[in-house]
């Protein structure tokens, strides 16, 4: 669940986001569309906690019941690792790691035991039809397979 209220973002004198309100319910699928330069990427970066509101005294961003505008940088990094996943257009897989290893990375950051992380990674890859690609590195996967590994990673 995401609830953003009165989101403002300025870059110098330029106001990119002008009091945006947004409520996304659990399980709801939402598309953000608009003209180039309208602030879509800025809004997504704020919703994903990669960027901050210009004035947290006015706006709030609540994700899964937590007001992220009140978290320290360290708390925010931990929250992001546990609650938010990013799937980038260009996959961001680490080339030196296998599909299983790439999927395990967020779990390793959370200090999940290796066996548990690998079992979960294989379960996700199986679900996405990649059971035969566990030990393949990104360069050995098609673009579609790379995208599915990125989805499993998050």
N, C-alpha and C positions, 0 to 999 in steps of 0.2 A: 504494500500500500504506500502510495506517495501522495502527500498533501503539501503543495507549495502555495504560500499565501504572500501576496504583495512583494513579489520578486522584482528587484531592481538591479540593473547592472549598467555601470558607466565605464567608458574608456575615455578618460579625460573629461571633456565637455559633452561627448556623445553618449546619449542615453540609449542603450541597445535594448534593454528590457524595461518596460514601463509599467510596473505593478502587476506582473503576471500572477494569476491564480489558476491552479490546476489541481484536480483531485483524481487520482487513478486508483481504482479499487483493486483489491487482490484478484488476480486472474484476468483482469481486463487487459485487452490489447489496444494500444493507442498509437496512432501515427501523428507525427508532427510535420506539417507541410507549410510552405510559405516561400515567398520570393527570396532570391539570393540577397544576403545581407539583412534579412529580417530578424535574425537572432536565434535561429533554430539550434545551431551548434553551441552557442553560448548557453542557451537554456538546457540542452542535454548535458553539457559539462557541469552545470550547477546541480542538476538533478542527480548526476552520477557522483557528486561530491569531488569532482576534479578541479572545480573552481568555486569561488565563494560569492555570496551576494555582496553588493557594494555596501549595504547598510543592514547589518543583522539586527539592529534595534527596531527596524520596521518590518522586515520580512521574516518568514519562517520556512523551513524545509523539514518536514517530518517524513521519515522513511521507516516503515515497519514499526511505528510508534515511538521512534527516537527523533528528537529535535536535533538534527545534525549541525545546526548553526551554533549549538552550545558545546560542541565537542572540541577538545584540543586536537592538534595535528596528529599526535600519537593515537588518541582514541578514534579519530576519524579514519586513520589508516587501518586500524583493526576492524572498525565497523565496515569499511569498504570491502575488506578481505572476506568478511563473514556474510555480508548481505547483498553485495552488488557485483554483478558480472558484466564485463564489457566484451562485445564481439565487434572487432574493428573490420572495416572493409578489406583491409589487407592483412588479415589474420594474426600478425604479430607472434607467430610461433618461433621458438628458438631453434635455429637450424641445426645445432649440434646435438639436440635431444630427439629421442624417438617420440612417436605419437603418445605412448603411455607416459613417458617422462614429462612431456609437455602438459598433459592433462593432470598429472600429479602435482605440478608446481604450486598451485594455490593451497592444496592440502599440506604440502611440506612447509609452506610459510606459516600455516596455522599449527604446525608441529604435530600433525596427524602421523601416527606410526606408518612406516613405509609399507608394510604388508596391507594394512587397511586402505591406504591411499591407492596402491596399485590395484587392489581388488575392485575398488569403486571406479577407478579409471577404466578398467577393462569392462566392467558392467556398463558404463556409459558408452564406450566405444562399440560394444556389442549391440546396444540399443540403436546406435546410429549406423549399423551395418559395416563396421570397420574392424571386426574381429580378426580379419586376415592382415591387418596393417599395424598391429601393436608395435612391432620393432622397426617400422619404416620411419625415416627422417622426413621432414617436410619436403625436401627436394625430390623425394621418391613418391610423393603423393600428388594426385591431381588437385586442381584448385578446389573442386567440390569436396574432395576428401579433406583438404586443409581446412576448409570452412567448417566441416563437421567436427574436426578435432578441436577447433577454436570454440565451437558450441559446447562440446563435452568439457572443455577446460573451465567453463563458467557455469 
